[in-house]
Amino acid sequence: MQILRGLHCPIHDPVALTVGNFDGVHLGHQSLLNELKAAAKTRSLKTAVVIFEPHPREFFTPLDAPARLSSLREKLEMFELLGIDRVHVCRFNAEFAQISAAYFIHALHEKLFAKYVLIGDDFRFGSKRAGDFALMEKIAEQQGFEVKAVNTVKYDGVRISSTAVRAALAAGQLRRAHEYLGRHYSISGRVVHGDGVGKKLGYPTANVQMKHNRPPLSGIFVVEVHAADHGVLRGVASLGVRPTLKHDAKPVLEVHLFEFDQDIYGKKLRVEFLQKHRDEEKFSDVAALTGQIALDVENAKKWFEQHE
């Protein structure tokens, strides 16, 4: 898969193209991408996806922007798994925000060589979100390329969206999030050095670096961890601010792996969240916290025994 920056391409191959944020790459996104691939195949075109980094809402209202479901790297990994040929990552800044809807459509056709454009039926684009499907369709007819709107995908009558996934994760409804994503929700990152508190308490943890400080879920979880050279490992994870140990801290992801004592600093892990046990709590002292950790580990091991 080719990854390019901005609205330009040195290769003049015509493409079937789609545009969006694709946060989480959920089943709705996957349905759109599969439709894009099918359209590209029948027209002998390559596939291309245009995404924005950061999310426009992170640029305009950073304090009110929604929690990220996936980092840029995680999105790109999913696109590659889904068989996309090319991804254009557009840096969303003040200059990009001023691009008119008409110019954006022109760039897709003239600079990215789009011959077929597939967009969500509610997609808005361009300065002040002035562009919509009707405008895209009008200009496409003038410039000689195809455009089609894809309908939303529903599950149990609920529109599958990044917002719906976030709501399920925030409520601890991991099974519902799985149904929307088509997979377990996961966070990927490298193992970094922490403060060593887990080891001192008898439960050493792998501290997984997160790219964003506002994860969409928090609490204590049963997890499976995918690690290169180590296969799939089982454990219990804490994702939160550790109120017993810290004050006004940033969220951290710590994973205690069962029967595992190898050095994995610097290794990349993918942590899959299988079941939520409980919310974070502030305990009266470290001894009470240690007792709860022991219970969390025991409960997680029992969960795996019941779900063999």
C-alpha positions in Angstrom: 0.0 0.0 0.0 1.3 3.4 -0.9 1.0 6.3 1.6 1.2 9.9 0.3 0.9 13.3 2.0 -1.6 15.8 0.7 -3.7 16.2 -2.4 -1.2 15.3 -5.0 0.1 12.1 -6.5 3.3 11.5 -8.7 1.6 8.4 -10.2 -1.1 9.2 -12.7 -3.0 6.0 -12.4 -6.8 6.6 -12.4 -8.5 5.6 -9.2 -11.7 4.8 -7.5 -11.6 7.0 -4.4 -13.3 7.7 -1.1 -12.9 10.4 1.5 -13.5 10.5 5.3 -12.0 10.3 8.8 -12.5 6.5 9.2 -12.0 6.6 12.9 -12.1 3.1 14.1 -12.6 1.6 10.6 -15.8 0.0 11.8 -18.2 -2.2 9.8 -19.8 0.8 8.2 -16.4 2.0 6.9 -15.5 -1.6 5.9 -18.8 -1.9 3.9 -17.9 1.4 2.1 -14.4 0.2 1.3 -15.5 -3.2 0.0 -18.0 -1.4 -2.3 -15.1 0.9 -3.4 -13.0 -2.2 -4.2 -15.8 -3.8 -6.2 -16.4 -0.6 -8.2 -12.6 -0.3 -8.9 -12.4 -3.9 -10.1 -15.2 -3.6 -12.6 -13.6 -0.4 -13.9 -10.0 -1.6 -13.9 -9.0 1.2 -11.4 -6.8 1.3 -8.3 -8.3 2.2 -5.0 -7.5 5.3 -3.0 -8.6 6.8 0.3 -8.3 10.4 1.5 -8.1 11.0 5.2 -7.4 14.0 7.5 -4.9 14.3 10.3 -5.7 15.5 12.8 -9.5 15.0 12.8 -11.1 18.4 11.8 -12.8 18.6 15.2 -9.5 18.2 16.9 -8.3 21.2 15.0 -11.3 23.5 15.5 -12.4 22.5 19.1 -9.6 20.4 20.6 -11.2 20.4 24.1 -14.5 19.1 22.8 -13.3 16.8 20.1 -14.4 13.1 20.5 -12.0 10.5 21.9 -10.0 8.8 19.2 -10.9 5.2 18.4 -7.7 4.6 16.4 -4.4 6.3 15.8 -3.2 7.2 12.3 -0.9 4.1 12.3 -3.8 1.8 13.3 -6.0 3.2 10.5 -3.3 2.7 7.9 -2.8 -0.9 9.1 -6.5 -1.6 8.7 -6.5 -0.1 5.2 -3.7 -2.3 4.2 -5.4 -5.4 5.7 -8.5 -4.4 3.7 -6.5 -4.3 0.4 -6.5 -0.5 -0.3 -3.9 0.5 -2.9 -3.2 4.1 -1.9 -3.9 6.4 1.1 -3.6 10.2 1.0 -3.0 11.7 4.4 -4.0 15.4 4.4 -2.7 17.6 7.2 -5.7 19.5 8.5 -4.6 23.0 9.5 -5.8 26.5 9.0 -4.8 26.6 5.4 -6.5 23.3 4.5 -9.6 24.4 6.4 -10.0 27.3 3.9 -10.1 25.1 0.8 -13.4 25.6 -0.9 -15.7 22.6 -1.6 -15.4 23.2 -5.3 -11.6 23.3 -5.2 -11.6 20.1 -3.1 -13.6 18.3 -5.7 -11.4 19.6 -8.5 -8.3 18.3 -6.6 -9.8 14.8 -6.3 -10.3 14.7 -10.0 -7.4 16.6 -11.4 -4.6 16.0 -8.8 -5.5 12.5 -7.5 -7.0 11.3 -10.9 -10.3 10.1 -9.4 -12.6 8.6 -12.0 -15.0 7.2 -9.5 -15.8 8.8 -6.1 -17.8 7.0 -3.4 -18.8 9.0 -0.3 -21.1 8.6 2.7 -24.6 10.0 2.2 -24.1 12.5 5.0 -20.5 13.5 4.1 -19.7 17.3 4.3 -16.5 18.9 3.1 -14.8 22.1 2.1 -14.6 25.5 3.9 -17.5 25.8 6.5 -18.6 22.3 5.4 -20.3 23.8 2.4 -19.9 20.8 0.2 -22.3 17.9 0.1 -23.2 15.0 -2.2 -25.4 17.2 -4.5 -22.5 19.5 -5.2 -20.1 16.6 -5.8 -22.6 15.1 -8.2 -23.1 18.3 -10.1 -19.4 19.0 -10.6 -18.7 15.3 -11.4 -21.2 15.5 -14.3 -19.5 18.6 -15.6 -15.9 17.2 -15.3 -16.7 13.7 -16.5 -16.3 11.4 -13.5 -18.6 9.1 -11.6 -19.8 9.8 -8.0 -22.0 7.7 -5.8 -23.3 8.0 -2.3 -23.2 4.9 0.0 -26.0 4.3 2.4 -25.4 3.8 6.1 -25.0 0.4 7.7 -27.2 -0.6 10.6 -27.0 -3.2 13.4 -30.2 -4.0 15.3 -31.7 -0.8 13.9 -28.7 1.3 15.1 -26.6 3.2 12.6 -23.1 2.0 12.8 -20.9 5.0 13.3 -17.7 6.1 15.2 -20.1 7.8 17.7 -21.9 4.6 18.4 -18.7 2.7 18.9 -17.4 5.4 21.3 -20.7 5.2 23.3 -20.5 1.4 23.6 -16.9 1.6 24.8 -17.6 4.4 27.3 -20.4 2.3 28.7 -18.2 -0.8 29.0 -20.3 -2.6 26.4 -17.4 -4.4 24.7 -19.6 -7.0 23.0 -21.7 -4.2 21.4 -18.5 -2.4 20.3 -17.3 -5.7 18.8 -20.6 -6.0 16.8 -20.0 -2.5 15.4 -16.3 -3.0 14.7 -16.4 -6.6 13.5 -13.5 -7.3 15.8 -12.4 -6.7 19.4 -11.5 -3.1 20.2 -7.8 -2.7 20.6 -5.0 -0.2 21.3 -1.5 -0.6 19.8 1.7 0.9 21.1 5.2 0.3 22.1 6.2 -0.8 25.7 7.8 2.1 27.5 9.3 2.5 30.9 6.9 3.4 33.7 7.4 4.1 37.4 7.8 0.5 38.4 4.9 0.5 40.9 3.3 -2.6 39.5 6.6 -4.6 40.0 6.9 -3.3 43.6 3.4 -4.5 44.3 4.2 -8.0 42.9 2.3 -7.5 39.6 4.7 -6.2 37.0 3.1 -4.5 34.0 3.9 -3.6 30.5 3.2 0.1 30.0 1.8 0.6 26.5 2.4 4.0 25.0 -0.8 5.7 23.7 -0.7 8.4 21.1 -3.7 10.3 22.5 -4.5 11.2 26.1 -8.3 10.7 25.8 -8.9 7.0 25.3 -12.6 6.1 24.6 -12.8 3.6 27.5 -11.4 3.3 31.0 -11.4 0.7 33.8 -10.0 -2.8 34.5 -10.3 -5.3 31.6 -9.6 -8.9 30.6 -7.3 -8.7 27.6 -5.4 -10.6 25.0 -2.1 -9.1 23.9 -0.6 -9.7 20.4 3.2 -9.4 20.5 5.7 -10.1 17.8 7.8 -13.2 18.6 5.6 -14.0 21.6 2.2 -14.9 20.0 -1.0 -14.2 21.9 -0.6 -13.5 25.6 -3.3 -13.3 28.2 -3.6 -10.8 31.0 -5.5 -8.1 32.8 -5.2 -4.4 32.0 -5.8 -1.1 33.7 -6.6 1.9 31.6 -7.0 5.1 33.5 -5.4 7.8 35.7 -4.6 5.5 38.7 -6.3 7.7 41.3 -4.9 5.8 44.3 -1.3 6.5 43.2 -1.6 9.8 41.2 -3.4 13.1 41.3 -4.5 14.8 38.1 -2.5 12.4 35.9 -2.8 11.5 32.3 -4.4 8.1 31.4 -2.0 5.2 31.1 -2.5 1.6 29.8 -0.8 -1.0 32.0 -1.0 -4.7 31.2 -0.1 -7.5 33.6 0.7 -10.6 31.5 0.1 -14.0 33.1 3.1 -16.2 33.6 5.3 -13.9 31.6 8.6 -12.4 32.6 10.6 -11.6 29.4 12.0 -8.2 28.5 9.7 -6.5 26.0 10.7 -2.9 26.4 10.4 -1.2 23.0 8.3 -4.0 21.5 5.0 -3.2 19.8 1.9 -4.7 21.4 -1.7 -4.8 20.3 -4.0 -5.0 23.4 -7.5 -6.4 22.7 -10.1 -5.6 25.2 -12.3 -8.7 25.8 -14.3 -7.9 28.9 -14.7 -5.1 31.4 -14.4 -6.1 35.1 -14.9 -2.8 36.9 -14.4 0.9 36.9 -11.3 2.5 38.4 -11.4 3.1 42.1 -9.5 5.2 44.6 -8.5 2.9 47.4 -7.7 4.0 51.0 -4.1 2.8 50.8 -1.7 0.8 48.7 -2.4 -2.4 50.6 -6.1 -2.2 49.6 -5.1 -1.6 46.0 -2.8 -4.6 46.0 -5.6 -6.8 47.4 -7.9 -5.6 44.6 -5.2 -6.3 41.9 -4.9 -9.8 43.2 -8.7 -10.2 42.9 -8.7 -8.7 39.4 -6.0 -11.2 38.3 -7.9 -14.1 39.8 -11.2 -13.0 38.1 -9.5 -12.6 34.7 -8.0 -16.1 34.9 -11.5 -17.5 35.8 -13.0 -15.6 32.8 -10.5 -17.3 30.4 -11.3 -20.7 32.0 -15.0 -20.1 31.3 -14.4 -18.9 27.7 -12.0 -21.6 26.5 
